[in-house]
Amino acid sequence: MSIPDGGSTDVRVVDELTDHQLDDLVGLYRSTWWASDRTVDDARAVVGASDLVVGLIEVASDRLVAFCRVLTDRHVIAVILDVIVHPDRRGAGLGGRLMDEILGRPELARVGSIELVCQPDLLDFYRRFGFTDQVGSSLLMRLTIDPRLSG
Ligand SMILES: CC(C)(COP(=O)(O)OP(=O)(O)OC[C@H]1O[C@@H](n2cnc3c(N)ncnc32)[C@H](O)[C@@H]1OP(=O)(O)O)[C@@H](O)C(=O)NCCC(=O)NCCS
């Protein structure tokens, strides 16, 4: 479904992906350090099992140029994952647009805590949306088979 777009950019917002857009998502994943090997089957599974998805579609080319997704119980917690802007379109506000779209979703309006994991260089990017790295004495722990996510 396309969502009415109140923004002034050359993109439209979607909350689900077509097969063509899943192919585009594989391209976005290739540009990342943590998901570069995901296939279209992985992308379909990941998108299908996510609770919320935001895609930004470049109107002129009809290609997916930005994406993120959320896992949430819609009450206590939500985790934002796979925040990605196409390398050609970075630094022009689409990342901010993506975050505004996801944080504005009504499904997250009453969620107690919205969380994400990021590299140190992105702290300032996420701070502008209200996120903090002041999390008391909490530490991230992880049980993973993915060597990119440990060490
Ligand atoms: C992070 C990302 C989504 C930001 O998207 P974007 O469209 O470039 O973001 P915007 O144009 O809205 O905002 C850019 C701002 O974020 C900062 N920023 C973005 N990526 C950054 C990075 N890797 N390191 C440091 N600062 C970064 C820029 O300095 C810029 O700040 P400024 O406006 O003060 O100059 C995009 O760079 C991306 O896809 N990166 C690769 C995937 C990734 O690492 N995703 C984050 C997973 S936690």
The ligand as an SDF file (V2000), in Angstrom:
LIG
                    3D

 48 50  0  0  0  0  0  0  0  0999 V2000
   23.0530    6.1420    7.9390 C   0  0  0  0  0  0  0  0  0  0  0  0
   22.2690    6.4960    6.6840 C   0  0  0  0  0  0  0  0  0  0  0  0
   20.9670    5.7410    6.6690 C   0  0  0  0  0  0  0  0  0  0  0  0
   21.9910    7.9900    6.7200 C   0  0  0  0  0  0  0  0  0  0  0  0
   21.2400    8.3140    5.5750 O   0  0  0  0  0  0  0  0  0  0  0  0
   21.4410    9.7330    4.8340 P   0  0  0  0  0  0  0  0  0  0  0  0
   20.3950    9.8540    3.8060 O   0  0  0  0  0  0  0  0  0  0  0  0
   22.8490    9.8560    4.4200 O   0  0  0  0  0  0  0  0  0  0  0  0
   21.1320   10.6980    6.0750 O   0  0  0  0  0  0  0  0  0  0  0  0
   20.6850   12.2190    6.0240 P   0  0  0  0  0  0  0  0  0  0  0  0
   21.1050   12.8430    4.7200 O   0  0  0  0  0  0  0  0  0  0  0  0
   19.2740   12.3350    6.4280 O   0  0  0  0  0  0  0  0  0  0  0  0
   21.5380   12.7960    7.2090 O   0  0  0  0  0  0  0  0  0  0  0  0
   22.8760   12.8550    7.0140 C   0  0  0  0  0  0  0  0  0  0  0  0
   23.5040   13.2510    8.3160 C   0  0  0  0  0  0  0  0  0  0  0  0
   23.8760   12.0770    9.0130 O   0  0  0  0  0  0  0  0  0  0  0  0
   25.2780   12.0380    9.1420 C   0  0  0  0  0  0  0  0  0  0  0  0
   25.7370   10.6980    8.7440 N   0  0  0  0  0  0  0  0  0  0  0  0
   25.1320    9.8440    7.9400 C   0  0  0  0  0  0  0  0  0  0  0  0
   25.8570    8.7240    7.8190 N   0  0  0  0  0  0  0  0  0  0  0  0
   26.9380    8.9090    8.5800 C   0  0  0  0  0  0  0  0  0  0  0  0
   28.0670    8.1200    8.8700 C   0  0  0  0  0  0  0  0  0  0  0  0
   28.2330    6.8800    8.3880 N   0  0  0  0  0  0  0  0  0  0  0  0
   28.9830    8.6180    9.6990 N   0  0  0  0  0  0  0  0  0  0  0  0
   28.8420    9.8510   10.2280 C   0  0  0  0  0  0  0  0  0  0  0  0
   27.8050   10.6410    9.9650 N   0  0  0  0  0  0  0  0  0  0  0  0
   26.8590   10.1730    9.1660 C   0  0  0  0  0  0  0  0  0  0  0  0
   25.8520   13.0460    8.1880 C   0  0  0  0  0  0  0  0  0  0  0  0
   26.9770   13.6520    8.7440 O   0  0  0  0  0  0  0  0  0  0  0  0
   24.7440   14.0480    8.0260 C   0  0  0  0  0  0  0  0  0  0  0  0
   24.8390   15.0470    9.0000 O   0  0  0  0  0  0  0  0  0  0  0  0
   24.7140   16.5850    8.5500 P   0  0  0  0  0  0  0  0  0  0  0  0
   23.3470   16.7370    7.9530 O   0  0  0  0  0  0  0  0  0  0  0  0
   24.9040   17.3130    9.8260 O   0  0  0  0  0  0  0  0  0  0  0  0
   25.7880   16.7940    7.5570 O   0  0  0  0  0  0  0  0  0  0  0  0
   23.0990    6.2040    5.4010 C   0  0  0  0  0  0  0  0  0  0  0  0
   24.3350    6.8770    5.4870 O   0  0  0  0  0  0  0  0  0  0  0  0
   23.3490    4.7360    5.1370 C   0  0  0  0  0  0  0  0  0  0  0  0
   22.5530    4.0600    4.5020 O   0  0  0  0  0  0  0  0  0  0  0  0
   24.5150    4.2200    5.6080 N   0  0  0  0  0  0  0  0  0  0  0  0
   24.8780    2.8300    5.3430 C   0  0  0  0  0  0  0  0  0  0  0  0
   24.0080    1.8730    6.1230 C   0  0  0  0  0  0  0  0  0  0  0  0
   24.1110    2.1160    7.6150 C   0  0  0  0  0  0  0  0  0  0  0  0
   25.1850    2.1650    8.1980 O   0  0  0  0  0  0  0  0  0  0  0  0
   22.9290    2.2710    8.2460 N   0  0  0  0  0  0  0  0  0  0  0  0
   22.8120    2.5020    9.6640 C   0  0  0  0  0  0  0  0  0  0  0  0
   22.5610    1.2220   10.3870 C   0  0  0  0  0  0  0  0  0  0  0  0
   22.4930    1.5050   12.1650 S   0  0  0  0  0  0  0  0  0  0  0  0
  1  2  1  0
  2  3  1  0
  2  4  1  0
  2 36  1  0
  4  5  1  0
  5  6  1  0
  6  7  2  0
  6  8  1  0
  6  9  1  0
  9 10  1  0
 10 11  2  0
 10 12  1  0
 10 13  1  0
 13 14  1  0
 14 15  1  0
 15 16  1  0
 15 30  1  0
 16 17  1  0
 17 18  1  0
 17 28  1  0
 18 19  1  0
 18 27  1  0
 19 20  2  0
 20 21  1  0
 21 22  1  0
 21 27  2  0
 22 23  1  0
 22 24  2  0
 24 25  1  0
 25 26  2  0
 26 27  1  0
 28 29  1  0
 28 30  1  0
 30 31  1  0
 31 32  1  0
 32 33  2  0
 32 34  1  0
 32 35  1  0
 36 37  1  0
 36 38  1  0
 38 39  2  0
 38 40  1  0
 40 41  1  0
 41 42  1  0
 42 43  1  0
 43 44  2  0
 43 45  1  0
 45 46  1  0
 46 47  1  0
 47 48  1  0
M  END
$$$$
